[in-house]
Amino acid sequence: MSDTNSLPPPPDLCETVFCACEDKAGLPLSKMIILGMLAGIYIGFGGLFATVALAGADSLPFGVAQILAGTVFSLGLALVMVAGAELFTGNTLMIGPVVAGRIPAGRAAGALTTVYLANFAGSIALAVVAVFAGLHEAGDGAVGRAAFELAETKTAKGFATTLASGILANTLVCLGVWLAYAGHTVTQKIFGLLLPVAAFVAAGFEHSIANMYLLTYATLVQGMLEPSTALLGTSDIFGNLLPATIGNVIGGAFVALAYSAAYGKPAKK
């Protein structure tokens, strides 16, 4: 029986993560799509929670408001890691076992593409339901305005800035996933991912899946806000998602390849 109070040494933790990646790459297509949609919804819930936290937070110092938003956003990754779902950004850790010869590159690419599209579908579904739920009207419209202002900030960044921000975002997200795998209990898993997730949100880094929900939601509600706004379109969404996604892949690859070089050898029994 394992000691739930002890943490696995780094080589064992690497093996745990790489084995999990092998399982993820081998999921049937139907499960991959369902779990991918769930992850899009779960990360969207984190974004929704963070938007509510930011609404009316103008009276708080910048750092305090951002840390609060990042802390509550961790709900999204906690749901993914504890309840179970397939998240594109975390799954970029598959690059490690691919390089170690444990997952065929084509299988990993197909799994990542499927999950990415499923994440997008789940994010859009949540955004639409949130609009019909009237979330943007909460706090006399403060939630809707907070979402739109955040989306404006994200889409105003240039390609290179968004790409670099995406690298940093998913480096932290993948480290959060890595630490969550070290936990044996729900509490340990949540505490493992909490600080890395809070850090990337507080710093304003670009997470492609979170942005799928946020930018879609902001685009849908912009015409319902007072004063009325109509500044975001699909070109703004994809103009952000392209560099953010590329950066997320690079950030995930950095974590995966570093540990693959240190500990990741093919494990054949």
ChimeraX attribute file (.defattr): number of C-alpha atoms within 10 A of each C-alpha:
attribute: neighborCount
match mode: 1-to-1
recipient: residues
	/A:1	3
	/A:2	8
	/A:3	8
	/A:4	11
	/A:5	10
	/A:6	10
	/A:7	16
	/A:8	17
	/A:9	9
	/A:10	13
	/A:11	13
	/A:12	14
	/A:13	19
	/A:14	24
	/A:15	19
	/A:16	15
	/A:17	22
	/A:18	28
	/A:19	17
	/A:20	17
	/A:21	23
	/A:22	18
	/A:23	11
	/A:24	19
	/A:25	22
	/A:26	14
	/A:27	12
	/A:28	10
	/A:29	14
	/A:30	9
	/A:31	13
	/A:32	22
	/A:33	23
	/A:34	16
	/A:35	21
	/A:36	29
	/A:37	26
	/A:38	25
	/A:39	32
	/A:40	32
	/A:41	29
	/A:42	26
	/A:43	31
	/A:44	30
	/A:45	25
	/A:46	24
	/A:47	27
	/A:48	27
	/A:49	20
	/A:50	26
	/A:51	24
	/A:52	22
	/A:53	20
	/A:54	22
	/A:55	20
	/A:56	17
	/A:57	17
	/A:58	10
	/A:59	7
	/A:60	11
	/A:61	9
	/A:62	11
	/A:63	11
	/A:64	12
	/A:65	20
	/A:66	22
	/A:67	19
	/A:68	17
	/A:69	25
	/A:70	28
	/A:71	22
	/A:72	22
	/A:73	27
	/A:74	28
	/A:75	23
	/A:76	22
	/A:77	28
	/A:78	26
	/A:79	19
	/A:80	23
	/A:81	21
	/A:82	15
	/A:83	12
	/A:84	14
	/A:85	25
	/A:86	27
	/A:87	26
	/A:88	27
	/A:89	25
	/A:90	24
	/A:91	24
	/A:92	25
	/A:93	29
	/A:94	30
	/A:95	27
	/A:96	27
	/A:97	29
	/A:98	24
	/A:99	18
	/A:100	19
	/A:101	14
	/A:102	20
	/A:103	22
	/A:104	16
	/A:105	16
	/A:106	10
	/A:107	14
	/A:108	23
	/A:109	16
	/A:110	13
	/A:111	24
	/A:112	24
	/A:113	13
	/A:114	17
	/A:115	27
	/A:116	24
	/A:117	17
	/A:118	25
	/A:119	34
	/A:120	23
	/A:121	21
	/A:122	25
	/A:123	30
	/A:124	22
	/A:125	18
	/A:126	24
	/A:127	27
	/A:128	15
	/A:129	12
	/A:130	17
	/A:131	17
	/A:132	11
	/A:133	10
	/A:134	13
	/A:135	18
	/A:136	26
	/A:137	17
	/A:138	13
	/A:139	13
	/A:140	13
	/A:141	17
	/A:142	21
	/A:143	25
	/A:144	27
	/A:145	27
	/A:146	22
	/A:147	25
	/A:148	26
	/A:149	13
	/A:150	18
	/A:151	22
	/A:152	17
	/A:153	10
	/A:154	21
	/A:155	20
	/A:156	13
	/A:157	14
	/A:158	12
	/A:159	16
	/A:160	12
	/A:161	16
	/A:162	26
	/A:163	26
	/A:164	19
	/A:165	24
	/A:166	31
	/A:167	27
	/A:168	22
	/A:169	28
	/A:170	32
	/A:171	26
	/A:172	25
	/A:173	30
	/A:174	26
	/A:175	22
	/A:176	26
	/A:177	27
	/A:178	22
	/A:179	21
	/A:180	25
	/A:181	23
	/A:182	21
	/A:183	21
	/A:184	16
	/A:185	14
	/A:186	14
	/A:187	12
	/A:188	18
	/A:189	21
	/A:190	22
	/A:191	17
	/A:192	21
	/A:193	26
	/A:194	24
	/A:195	18
	/A:196	24
	/A:197	27
	/A:198	23
	/A:199	18
	/A:200	23
	/A:201	26
	/A:202	20
	/A:203	15
	/A:204	18
	/A:205	22
	/A:206	28
	/A:207	26
	/A:208	28
	/A:209	27
	/A:210	25
	/A:211	25
	/A:212	25
	/A:213	28
	/A:214	27
	/A:215	28
	/A:216	23
	/A:217	27
	/A:218	28
	/A:219	22
	/A:220	18
	/A:221	25
	/A:222	21
	/A:223	14
	/A:224	16
	/A:225	19
	/A:226	13
	/A:227	8
	/A:228	10
	/A:229	14
	/A:230	13
	/A:231	12
	/A:232	19
	/A:233	14
	/A:234	11
	/A:235	10
	/A:236	18
	/A:237	20
	/A:238	17
	/A:239	17
	/A:240	27
	/A:241	27
	/A:242	16
	/A:243	23
	/A:244	29
	/A:245	24
	/A:246	16
	/A:247	27
	/A:248	33
	/A:249	24
	/A:250	21
	/A:251	27
	/A:252	29
	/A:253	23
	/A:254	20
	/A:255	21
	/A:256	29
	/A:257	20
	/A:258	12
	/A:259	20
	/A:260	24
	/A:261	12
	/A:262	12
	/A:263	16
	/A:264	23
	/A:265	17
	/A:266	16
	/A:267	12
	/A:268	5
	/A:269	3
